[in-house]
């Protein structure tokens, strides 16, 4: 062990001597000066030799020990690249994310039954809606995906829980009016006024059981009834992870209202007829 250390020290010293000799050999000899000028020249040459020696010693030590140290910036970059951040939204990916497949019930139709052009139109709208909802809904809702069952149905997944999201812009039935904002049977309701004097209601209401609640945003836009709802996760008895205030803030977003405007001008759902006494 001692012999190896002596050899290492000898190699390091030889590297220092060779480097200093090579670097200073090309330096002009000190001028034949006297007094402070000559002393300054000698000191400058000595500092250069010391700097070269120190650098070579460091390189030699690293070479002998096999160590490798990144500069501070590179170390930070390396650490950052290993950190798992927020999962990208579907709109951050290279292309549209495939929809969640939901098998239709017997006698129920799905988007697969639509004519190709209409199906493509509705899927394009769904992809736009996914991007907007992903940005505007709170992070507690999770990752939003479209489904292939209906243009109005989406899924939001967080921590293994899937919350059914309904985003519907349906032509209004003639003669109907917007339901009032009332608080009954455990329902809370808040309202706000959107551009154009449109009144929007946001509600938290019991669903599935007495202990779980869903959340819904409703308003009338143009010739359509608009509804955005987040249902609870029944299996885990978890309420919808969104508040009335968050839904009202979403309703005021220009991006969300642009989606509503598009669907109102080019309906993708049929008018829901109310059956008297049904």
C-alpha positions in Angstrom: 0.0 0.0 0.0 2.9 2.4 0.9 4.7 1.6 -2.4 1.6 2.5 -4.4 1.2 5.8 -2.6 4.9 6.7 -3.3 4.5 5.9 -7.0 1.4 8.0 -7.1 3.1 10.9 -5.5 6.1 10.6 -7.8 3.8 10.6 -10.9 1.9 13.7 -9.6 5.2 15.5 -8.9 6.5 14.7 -12.4 3.3 16.0 -14.0 3.7 19.3 -12.1 7.4 19.7 -13.1 6.7 18.9 -16.8 3.8 21.3 -17.0 5.7 24.1 -15.3 8.7 23.6 -17.5 6.6 23.5 -20.7 4.5 26.5 -19.8 7.4 28.7 -18.6 9.9 27.7 -21.3 8.1 29.9 -23.8 8.0 32.9 -21.5 10.5 35.6 -22.3 13.3 36.0 -19.7 12.8 38.8 -17.3 14.0 42.1 -18.6 17.2 43.5 -17.2 15.4 45.8 -14.9 16.4 47.0 -11.5 14.5 47.8 -8.3 10.7 47.3 -8.0 10.2 46.6 -11.8 12.5 43.5 -11.7 10.9 42.3 -8.5 7.5 42.6 -10.0 8.5 40.6 -13.0 9.8 37.8 -10.9 6.8 37.7 -8.7 4.5 37.5 -11.8 6.5 34.6 -13.2 6.4 32.8 -9.8 2.6 33.3 -9.6 2.1 31.8 -13.0 4.3 28.8 -12.1 2.3 28.3 -8.9 -1.1 28.5 -10.7 0.0 26.0 -13.3 1.3 23.7 -10.6 -1.9 23.9 -8.6 -4.1 23.1 -11.6 -2.0 20.2 -12.6 -1.9 18.9 -9.1 -5.7 19.0 -9.0 -6.0 17.1 -12.3 -3.4 14.6 -11.2 -5.2 14.0 -8.0 -8.5 13.5 -9.8 -6.9 11.2 -12.3 -5.2 9.0 -9.6 -8.3 8.8 -7.4 -10.8 8.2 -10.3 -13.0 11.0 -9.0 -15.3 13.0 -11.3 -17.1 16.2 -10.1 -19.6 18.1 -12.2 -19.7 21.9 -12.0 -22.4 23.2 -9.8 -24.8 24.1 -12.6 -24.6 20.6 -14.1 -25.2 19.0 -10.7 -28.3 21.0 -10.3 -29.5 20.0 -13.8 -28.8 16.4 -13.1 -30.9 16.5 -9.9 -33.7 18.3 -11.6 -33.9 15.8 -14.4 -34.5 13.0 -11.9 -37.4 14.7 -10.1 -40.9 13.4 -10.9 -43.1 16.4 -11.5 -46.8 16.8 -12.2 -48.0 14.4 -14.8 -48.6 16.1 -18.2 -52.1 16.9 -19.2 -53.4 15.2 -22.3 -53.0 18.4 -24.2 -49.2 18.4 -23.5 -48.7 15.1 -25.4 -47.8 14.7 -29.0 -51.3 13.9 -30.1 -54.9 13.3 -28.9 -55.1 10.8 -26.1 -57.3 7.7 -26.9 -60.7 7.9 -25.1 -61.7 5.9 -22.2 -63.8 3.0 -23.6 -67.2 2.5 -22.0 -69.3 -0.3 -23.2 -72.8 0.9 -24.0 -75.7 -0.8 -22.2 -78.1 -3.0 -24.2 -80.1 -0.7 -26.5 -77.8 2.3 -25.8 -75.9 3.9 -28.6 -72.3 5.3 -28.5 -70.1 7.6 -30.5 -69.1 4.6 -32.6 -72.6 4.5 -34.1 -72.2 8.1 -35.5 -71.5 8.8 -39.1 -67.7 9.2 -39.6 -67.8 13.0 -40.2 -70.0 13.7 -37.1 -68.0 11.4 -35.0 -64.8 13.3 -36.0 -66.5 16.6 -35.2 -67.5 15.5 -31.8 -64.2 13.9 -31.0 -62.4 17.2 -32.0 -64.7 19.1 -29.6 -64.0 16.6 -26.8 -60.3 17.0 -27.3 -60.6 20.8 -27.0 -62.8 20.4 -23.9 -60.3 18.1 -22.2 -57.6 20.7 -22.6 -59.8 23.5 -21.2 -61.2 21.4 -18.3 -57.7 20.1 -17.4 -56.5 23.7 -17.0 -59.5 25.1 -15.2 -60.7 22.4 -12.9 -58.7 22.2 -9.6 -55.9 19.7 -9.3 -57.8 17.7 -6.8 -60.0 16.4 -9.7 -57.0 14.8 -11.4 -56.4 13.9 -15.0 -59.3 14.6 -17.4 -60.0 12.2 -20.3 -62.8 11.9 -22.8 -64.9 8.8 -23.2 -66.2 7.1 -26.4 -69.7 6.7 -25.1 -71.0 10.2 -25.4 -69.7 13.6 -26.3 -70.9 14.9 -22.9 -69.1 12.3 -20.8 -65.6 12.6 -19.4 -63.6 10.9 -16.7 -61.3 12.6 -14.1 -58.9 10.3 -12.3 -56.9 11.1 -9.1 -55.2 8.6 -6.7 -57.0 5.7 -8.2 -60.5 7.3 -8.0 -62.5 8.1 -11.1 -65.0 10.9 -11.0 -67.5 11.1 -13.9 -67.6 14.5 -15.4 -70.5 15.7 -17.5 -70.1 18.7 -19.8 -73.3 19.2 -21.7 -74.4 22.0 -24.0 -77.8 20.9 -25.0 -80.4 22.9 -27.0 -83.0 24.3 -24.6 -86.6 23.0 -24.8 -88.9 25.8 -26.0 -90.8 27.5 -23.2 -88.6 26.4 -20.3 -86.8 28.7 -17.9 -83.7 28.3 -15.8 -84.2 26.7 -12.5 -83.8 29.0 -9.5 -80.9 28.8 -7.1 -82.3 27.3 -3.9 -80.8 25.5 -0.9 -82.9 22.6 0.2 -82.2 19.1 1.5 -78.5 19.6 2.0 -77.9 21.5 -1.2 -75.8 24.6 -1.3 -76.1 27.1 -4.1 -74.1 30.1 -5.2 -74.5 32.3 -8.3 -72.6 34.8 -10.3 -73.2 37.0 -13.4 -71.3 36.2 -16.5 -70.6 38.5 -19.5 -73.8 39.4 -21.3 -75.8 39.3 -18.0 -75.9 35.5 -17.9 -76.6 34.2 -14.4 -74.7 31.0 -13.5 -75.5 28.7 -10.6 -73.0 26.5 -8.8 -74.4 23.8 -6.5 -73.1 21.1 -4.1 -75.8 18.5 -3.7 -76.2 15.1 -2.1 -75.6 12.2 -4.5 -75.4 8.4 -4.2 -75.7 8.5 -0.5 -76.4 10.9 2.4 -72.7 11.4 3.0 -71.4 12.0 -0.5 -72.0 15.1 -2.6 -71.6 16.0 -6.2 -71.0 19.5 -7.7 -72.7 21.1 -10.7 -72.6 24.3 -12.6 -75.6 25.4 -14.7 -76.6 28.3 -16.8 -78.4 29.2 -20.1 -76.3 30.4 -23.0 -77.9 31.4 -26.3 -80.3 28.6 -27.2 -78.7 26.0 -24.9 -78.7 24.7 -21.4 -75.2 24.3 -20.1 -74.2 21.9 -17.3 -70.8 20.9 -16.0 -71.1 18.4 -13.1 -68.6 16.3 -11.2 -70.0 13.2 -9.6 -68.7 11.5 -6.4 -66.7 8.3 -6.4 -69.2 5.8 -5.0 -66.9 2.9 -4.3 -64.7 4.9 -1.9 -67.6 7.1 -0.6 -65.7 10.2 -1.8 -67.5 13.4 -2.7 -66.6 15.4 -5.8 -63.4 17.2 -5.1 -64.5 20.6 -6.4 -66.3 23.6 -4.7 -69.0 25.9 -5.8 -66.6 28.8 -5.9 -64.2 26.9 -8.1 -67.0 26.1 -10.5 -68.0 29.8 -10.7 -64.5 30.8 -11.3 -64.3 28.3 -14.2 -67.5 29.6 -15.6 -66.0 33.1 -15.9 -63.1 31.9 -18.0 -63.1 33.1 -21.6 -61.7 29.7 -22.7 -64.6 27.8 -21.2 -67.2 30.3 -22.6 -65.6 29.9 -26.1 -66.3 26.2 -25.8 -69.9 26.8 -24.8 -70.3 29.3 -27.7 -69.0 26.7 -30.2 -71.4 24.0 -29.0 -74.3 26.4 -28.9 -73.7 27.5 -32.5 -73.2 23.9 -33.7 -75.2 21.6 -31.4 -73.9 18.0 -30.8 -76.7 16.9 -28.5 -80.4 16.6 -29.1 -83.0 18.7 -27.2 -84.1 16.9 -24.1 -87.9 16.7 -24.1 -89.7 16.8 -20.8 -92.6 14.3 -20.5 -95.4 15.7 -18.4 -96.2 13.4 -15.6 -93.2 11.2 -16.4 
